[in-house]
């Protein structure tokens, strides 16, 4: 069992990435420029702590049209074949995972860049770009900038710290509502808890 650590400061720009999704498409942060926020969650298939949050993340993806839920699996698939890219695709095809994107961090560079240490390790990113600017970029054919995302909240999704616990408070809902309202997230850093990321 591992707890997340605060590596990136709140309001700091976050690292970009270029990762393959289960749909075989390649994603960067710029691909989510139309959203007001991105909930980037370092997660995996096999960890019971991660599995316990699948439904919550699926519900957020369905409920919030302005928030993209993006899962990133950074685990060593050779040692943990349940976390292979093919297994990720199966979980999506079976409907267990219904995020906006489920990405494979094969080199583990993205997890290291974010300071992620456990599954799940959630990062809520605020899109600092203005709608007018994004509309201008779309009409001119320019690529959206990736440096418009800053860290709004990093920490646990809810107060259920163990896989069998029933949550009573959903911290991530409060954080998302604050971001969508254009406000700072009032929550202090509350470390997420889960299996350690399986490093190569």
N, C-alpha and C positions, 0 to 999 in steps of 0.2 A: 504494500500500500504506500502511496506517495501523495504528497500535497503540492499543489501548484505554488510557484514562486513569482514574485513581482519583478520582472526583468525590464519591461517597457513601462515607462512612466505614463500616467494618464495625460491625454492631449498630445502625446508625442506622435509623429508620423510613424506608420507601421511598415514593415518590410513588404515589398511586393513579392510575388511568386509566379511561377509558370509550371503548372502541374496538370497531369492527365486525369480527366474525370472518367467515371465508369461508363459514360457514353462515348468514350474514345476521343472526346474533344479536349483541347488544351485551354486551360483557364488562367487568367491573371486577374488581379484586383480590378483592372479596367473593365473587365467583362461584367462587373456588378455596379458600374457607375450610375445606372438608372435607379438604384435603390438608395434610400436614405441611410440605411445601415446594413452592415453585414455581420452576422453572428458566425464567427469562424471558430469551429470547435475541433480541437485535436482529439480524435476518438479512434475507435477501431471496432472490429467485429466481435472479438472473443471475450473481452473484459466484461465481467458482470456489472461493474460500475458504469461502464459505457452503455451496456445493453439496457440498464435501468433508466437511462435518459432518452432512449430512442423515441418513445411515444411523445415525450415533452417536446423534443426537437421537431418531430414530425408535425405536431400541433402548431408550433410557432411558425413553421414554414407555410402551413395552410392558413393560419389566422392573420398573419401580417403581410399584406401585399407589398409594403415598403421595406421589408427586411428580408434579405437573402440569408438562408441558413446553409452554411458551407461546412461539410465535414472534411477533415484531413486525417488520413491514416498514415502514420509515419513508422509503424512497427516493422521490425525485421521479419519479412515474410518467409525467409528461408528457415529461420528458427521457429517461426510461428505461422505455419501454412494456412491457419484459419484466417489470417489477415492478408492473404495474397490478393492481388488485383482481381483475379478471377472470382475469388470468394466475395470480394466487395461487390462485384457486378451481380452475383447471385442474390445477395441481401437486398440490393435495389430492385432486382427483377421480382423477387418474392414479396416486395412491398414492406419489408421490415424497416427499411430506411427510405424515407420520402423527402430527403432534403432537396434544396434547389440544386446542389451539386455535391458529389462525394468524390474527393480527390485523393490521389496516391502520391505521397511524399517519399518516393523510393530512395532518394539520396539522404533523406532526413535533414536536409539543409534548412527547410522552412521551419520545422520544429525547433531547430537550434537557433534560428534567427529570431524567433518569437520567445525563446526561453521556455517553451512548453516542456513539461516533465511528466505529466500523467494523462490518463484517459478516463474521463473527459477533462480537457483543459480549455475552457471557453474564453474567447476574446470578442467583445462587442466593439465593432469599428463604426465610427461616425464618418459619413461622407461629407466632407467640408465643401465640396464643389456646389456651385449654385445651379439650380435647374436651368436658368437662362443660358449659362455657360455650357452646360451639357447639351442643351438643345442646339446651341450654335455649333458645337463640335460635331453633333450628328449631321446637321445640315451641310456642314462644310466638308464632311468626310474625314475630319481629323480623328485620330485615336483619342479616347478619353485619357486624361492624365491619371496615373496610378498614385500620385503623391497626395491625393485629396483625402485619403483615409487616415484618421487618427484614432488612437485608442480611447474609447469612452468608458469601458468597464472591462475588467479582467477578474474573474473569480467564479464562485460556484453558481450553478443554475438555480438551485433551491436549497432548502434546509435539510433535505434527506441525504445524509452523508454516507449511508450504507445502502447496498443494493436492495435490501428488503424493507427499508424505511419508507413510510408514507410521508410525502412532503406536506407541510402546512403553510410554508411561505415560499413564494416563487420570486426570488431576487431578480431573475433575468427579465421577468415581466415589468418590474419597476424600472429596471435599467432601460429597457426598450422604450417604454412610454416616455421616459425623460428625454431620450435622444430624439424621438419623433416629435416631441414638443419643443425641441430646440434648447433644452435645458441641460445643465450639468447633471451627471448622475451622482446622487447624494450618498450612495452606498460606499462604505469603506471596503478595502480589499478583504475579501473573505476567501481563503484558499479553497480551491476545488480539491476533491479527494478521489483517487482512483488507482488503477494499476499503473505502475511505472511504464513509460514508453520503452519499448524493447529495442535498445540501441544495437547497432551492428558492432 
